[in-house]
């Protein structure tokens, strides 16, 4: 029995021994409950703090856990901590400063976080702001408060720390809240406070009050700016031209301002100043080592900055000299640490037995691990685990099986039940376990790495049984809208107009139409001619794609565009025809139906060290369904590198191999083949499956043995390059062919693959992103499974956008080298390789590096990549990283030179190359130190920095799909056509071609036209209603695609919610869109309305059902009149534009119904 009372009541500093990790959290939770008040645990580092906080949430679910993180940037950095970290730290300090009761609370922090000085307590105490509906508020003072406290003004609020002002509506995302809030003012009165969803921007619920925590410890008001200026001059003398000094003086918060925190205040505080005297402080094992390391690190950085200040004067690449404050101003020394803990109740936790004074023995020990059983060929690890649990039960101990995720816990329960442990209860938290009967067994989600035992209980972790788990807390999925906005059109972008071809988008322009203002999109064509496109017809525009800088603009009225479009259309039709024939042929063939035996399959799945994502589970379901159908599978699995495609392939291979058939895995390069071989070999260890490798790296004798084994049926799985396609390779009974990155094979090898795949199941894997529209177009032609979410277990890649800075980059590359890893250094152009090679040789001579680029001979390039993969070099310096499928788990630092020159999807995919393992990965996106980057580049980098939790990859890649994906998926010859007509239009044309060949739609160019409505009235979203151009454009784009009344009403409700009551101009715009939708259905190309009526122009002077139209006109002779030129006249007198639009909408509805009925009758007879 652990003596919690003794631990809680011991005076001064005491040691708690026999408390391994996991048990220490249980003891700390029980001690806190007994003592009450604030209890602080200081972990040695971030990952330990995260694990400890998760354990506390399980052991003490009723007690709130606060987190105080350290900055996630280096000391004396040119960048600030990430907004999320800075905000969480500031919010926690503000809450500690305002504690007023002795309610039990837990705070988890780290050595780095508490050994770093912070803003004064009284400043943080006054930094919060509470509002309630009905209150009178000075909105100017409120906005000033947000600016002072570090909130960033944005156009749309998505991230914690953002705020946006739109007339009488203010949106704010306080870092301490789960959701942002919308403050609705009438004059100075706060009418309502509503939370809203950052993804949809729609309100969720009314709130009675809201508190705004500060976002930064640097409060920027007149007094603090004045203190900073005098302190800066006092410390560093002459300040002329110093960017930091100049920005702060102008009231701008510079990147990295936190590193000069002491200059903003008269007196700086420590975290200990925020803690009540009675606070209990628990210190992690190895906390003192972590402190020594931190002190040394701070000193090293300070010295590096001092030395670099001398060198940067002559370095053209680098930023101006950095003026670093003395470490003692911002960081603890050992003496400071000792003094801070001197009169406190401190508990040092350790797993070991250490007798001595003031020591409490918790009597715990680390639990048993099953490492030996995992590697033994004659023992089943689950048998061993079940046997161990029964032995613990015989000793009278309760047993808890701890897993990282609910899915893993369920699987653990079912696998152990197969091995004889049938009465395992599922529980949610420790209080449920406490009431379990003696020697009971339970399972739960408790993310601890190792288990532990005491006299009364034992906790067995998933990792003890199965080996390394790579789990991390789930992140909330980021809004796809962030990406949509980043992918929206910016002035200067190339766009395709469906009728007129390639143009340059110049921006929005309000032009008078029938004496009323009308928002139009201004387009520039070849020869400088301009076209103004009404915003309600914006759907005629599509993005050209990312590689459009050098393309030639079309001429307005020229014939070249129509010719290109017609050619692409014909080829698309031929290709779609071919794909449909292949799909039909496949459906007529037979293949053995293969089912998985659930018990052994579950055991194989359990050795996967991640929690599966929903996308992965869906893909697995698709594949298993295909295998059991009795027809040959032909499925394409698409997902970024590291998103878990290989796991789907492994499980498919397992099911087929265990059913007695053979599996062949073909990859385009020896490196990829070797990578797969290692993975398969590792996962099939301990199973009766012979896995072999065949490529140019395999010796002659070994290759012969493998071929013999395949022919005789003794080799179940073979992995190789095109060597597997040779005529000398014969299979005994091939059941499944897995092809990785098929588009990278040559024509000859593709033909050989075709022959091999005739009657077997085929699974193709690709890391090339496939845009959503293309997926839809291919539905039913090619079976597609998309894995768009990264494993929840992947640590977010820490992303920094920073000017090129020799000290930071040297540090980043050396840190990677010294932790045994590798780095990618990527440049935008081949011509940049030499200058960066020179920088690496001079500034980081300790590292070895190798250069590579896409114009090298394929063999040479592969040799370099193989050498890097084998760890022979520390850094790969290259143009956009070659081999998209390559996975180098040891490469965890990425530096991108001139990141402003890359597209968003390119940067996103580059960043996906790091962060594949348990190690924290870093991405440094550098910008030119001495010159300004363009606004759109800055926006791209900001978006990427905010998308730190991955997951947006596919939406993103399809937006910025620089013309590759479609070409790779559909064959190279299509790439040229994509370039001709632009990526978005190409996709919609493909969709039309497929639909018409299947008889699902007419061959009419439905997508290529948009009705024009001229009815007078102002048609626009006023700038004072939605001030931001990008947001207005995005709203126009969404508005033009609304298809029915319910969608339009939903959109209007969202506008009112986000921006306030709809102005008259927006009401008119909404009605124009409603009329346009009906016109499109009715085949009406144009409506011209005036005070005495309207003229309706049919597309190509035809109506789909002439008899129906005549019947309708004859029913309403006073309203309609048909003219000899095939136009229809609507007779009515109306003055106001809104009356005209209302009447036209009413008149068009029956015409649309007649047309829709006629179309459906036509397709039925077809």
VENGINOR-V625607 format. One record per helix or strand of 3 or more residues. SS is the DSSP state (H for helix, E for strand). FROM is the first residue (numbers start at 0). TO is the last residue. If there is no record, write none. Layout:
SS:FROM:TO
SS:FROM:TO
This chain:
H:3:8
E:12:16
H:22:34
E:37:42
H:45:58
E:64:67
H:82:96
E:104:109
H:110:113
H:120:124
E:128:130
H:138:147
E:161:165
E:168:171
E:179:185
E:188:195
E:202:205
E:209:211
H:221:235
H:242:248
H:256:263
H:270:273
E:279:282
H:286:313
H:326:329
H:333:340
E:344:348
E:358:360
H:370:374
H:380:393
E:397:402
H:405:417
E:423:425
H:429:433
E:440:444
E:456:460
H:461:465
H:479:485
E:493:496
E:500:512
E:515:523
H:525:527
E:529:533
H:534:539
E:540:542
H:559:586
H:597:605
H:613:626
E:633:638
H:644:657
E:661:666
H:669:682
E:690:693
H:699:711
E:716:719
H:721:724
E:733:739
H:741:743
H:746:755
E:760:765
H:771:776
E:782:786
E:797:802
H:805:817
E:821:825
H:829:842
E:848:851
H:857:868
E:874:877
E:890:895
H:898:900
H:903:910
E:921:926
H:934:945
H:952:959
H:963:969
H:971:980
H:982:996
H:1005:1007
E:1011:1013
H:1028:1039
H:1044:1058
H:1063:1081
E:1083:1089
E:1092:1097
H:1098:1100
H:1105:1114
E:1119:1121
E:1127:1130
H:1136:1164
